[in-house]
Structures are given as C-alpha cells and as structure tokens.
C-alpha cells in the first residue's frame, strides 16, 4: 500500500464515526433503495403487513387531512414566505420519508398512486441506524437501506431474505422521537410527544413508547418463524384509533349539596384523571386536536341546562374556555385572501372547558399551522397521571322542575376542529366526536 492510499485509508477510518452521525438528506438515496411494503408482506411478514395497513403509519401521506393540509396550506404558504419555505420538503421527511430522501418534492398527489403513498413503510423504520445529535426531532434519522435490517428482535433469528442486526434504538422511545418531536421554522416545539414522555413518570419507570403502541404478545414475527413470547405487534394505535382514545381520561363529578330549592346555588366539582397516556393528552398535532369537558343538568321533566365552567383566572385562560370567536386567520396566506376573517375557533358549546395548548402565528393570532407557529398560550392539557379539578357553579333557575336532577359530565375529543375541517373540505370522519369518558351524579330539587 503506497503512502497516498495509506493516508486516505487512515483519514477515512478517523472520520467515519463523524460521517455516520450525519442525518440522511434529500438525494442520499432513491426510491429503488427501499423495498415496497407489499414485498415484505407477501409471504414473510404477512401479519405485520396487515396490521401496518390499518395503522396511520401506512396513511401518513395519503390520509385525508394530511393531504389537504399539505397541498392546500403548507405548499402554497412555503412558496410565499421564505421563513417557512423548508416545510415544502420537510413535511415529507416524516409523512413519506422515501419521497423526501429521493428528493421528490412535492411528491405526486396521493391519487396518482406513486411510491410516496407508501408513507412510513417497513423498510423506512428497519433501515434506521441512529439519529443525528442528542435529541431526536425533525426526521434527523440516519438511514442505511440494504440487505441488513435493524430490529429490536434479539440476535440469533435468521431470515432467508435479509440480515438482521439488533438495534437498541428500536426498543427505545428515542426512536419514535425522530418524527414525534418537531420544531417549527421559528424554533418552537410544535410536536413534543417524545419530550413529554421523557419528562413524565413512565420514562423514569422504564416504560417505552413501544410498550403501549407496539404491545408485546406470543406471536410470530414471520410466517416461517417460531412463536416468540415477546413479539411486538405492528399496531401503532394512537390518536386516530377510537379504541385507544376512549377511556384515556377518567372523569367523576359530584355536587356540594344533595337537596336544593330554585334560586339556590349548587357547586359541582369534576375531577379528571389521565390514567392511560405516558404523555400529555391531547398530544402530537395539538394545533388541530380539541378536548373539552361538557356539563349539563337534566331535570325530572327532561329540561336540559348547560352549565359553563368556573374561571380560574390564569393568564391566557380565555383560550381554554369555548367562546364564539374567530381564529386561524393565517390560512388566508396560502389561500391568497389577505382579508380572510377566519373561522370559529372552537366550534363547541360556549363555556365548556377546553384542554389545549394554543399555537400563535408571528402576528399573535391562533393558528392550526404548526409550521407558522412562533409562540404558545398556556399549556392546559392533562399530563400523565395528572388530575385536574374543574368546578361549575349552577344557580338553579326558577323553571327547574321538582324532583331528581341528573348532572352529566362528558369529555369529548376531536382530531380536528369542526369549523376548520368544514371550511377546507375535510371528510367528516376527521371531525368525528369521540366520547372519551362520562360520569353522572344527581341532586334533588324541592319547592
């Protein structure tokens, strides 16, 4: 080996660890470097493939709201405002990673059925070897597609199609943070599910994201393989799964007195306990999500009385109590309507308590556009194992009927505020109201 070759070899060896820590960028690989999901699911990983097709991982690019948000709002906004120009490509870093890596920006519409429609595919996750820096966020994954697949499965398992390397990262919540943490172009944490988990009690107890969203079971990871006692199912059930959402928050409500006359005041106290999530609820696309507590009383004749929540007096509380106001005016940028007045901010009964974190654009207006978020209002979501107390002061009206009064407290959840979805033409299923929890109590009215 001559001196030039020797020096080059030494430099390569010395710098390889540094090179290996750089995140995968656009143009590093092409579509053909990744296997199609159907290839993985045709005969080997049949069950995993079928589980994946029912999960949002397989629909991250083709999902109704994501398509509308990207093509109607994000792309035109990015083309008008240099500050947010990066989102034209960046959204795809997590919603369709192979399109992003291949430099296919913007990708074809889902209706064209291109490979971008594979969304977050099998080969994407099993080609990740690490992430750049100390914190996983904004698709800072390091990819190495090829015959070697990286997995949490213990070594010793063999495959006729590919090599398997055990990856500790695939068993860690840090793996999920690569896409479930996001900073806006303004440097604000607009997605922080992984960070919320890391700050909460479950992380300290060693409970990983995968423990809840990829539950373990006695199962085969491949058709020709053996049943393993701790195979991770590829369910990925979360915010779009009603079965996962229901029961997240337990609610209980009680009155301070059990007998009252018209004109008297009954004070009702509701306790809301997050007994299910390892992060805050709601989480993820918090700019879109809305969770609210609705309380109403029904007297013995069936008359219904809506009871607004009592104010607590903290800064920014007005964003956590439903009101008849407009918001989301910055959608007008993408829609070429500088005079756009906005749409209803909440579209839920006025006076209900909302558990949210308001996002504000550079002009201080509430926004559902995470890429245009510069600041936040109060974070009034419910943390893991947190109990929030809400009170409702009910002055009994003169027309209330004598007899039993039933009070019902209901926690509702929507993935997208109804007014926004209707304005942008999003299919109704995206604005479906899911009842998270409900509880009732009663008192008696005497004349």
Buried (B, 14 or more C-beta within 10 A) or exposed (E): EEEEEEEEEEEEEEEEEEEEEEBBEBEBBBBEBBBBBEBBBEEBBBBBBEBBBBBBBBBBBBBBBBBBBBBBBBBBBBEEBEBBBBBBBBBBBBBBBBBBBBBBBBBEBBEEEBBBBBBBBBBBBBBBBBBBEEBBBBBBBBBBBBEEBBBBBEEEBEBEBBEBBBBEBBBBBBBBBBBBBBBBBBEBBBBBBBBBBBBBEBBEEEBBBBBBBBEEEEBBBBEEBEEBEEBBBBBBBBBBBEEBBBEBBBBBBBBEEEEBEBEEEBEBBBBBBBBBBBBBBBBBBBBBBBBBBBBBBBBBEEEEBEBBBBEEEEEEBEBBBBBEEBBBBBBBBBBEEEEBEBBBBBBBBEBBBBBBBBBBBBEEBBBBBBBBBBEBBBBBBBBBBBBBEBBBEBEBEEEBBBEEBEBBBBBBBBBBBBBBBBBBEBEEEBBBBBEBBEBEBBBEBEE
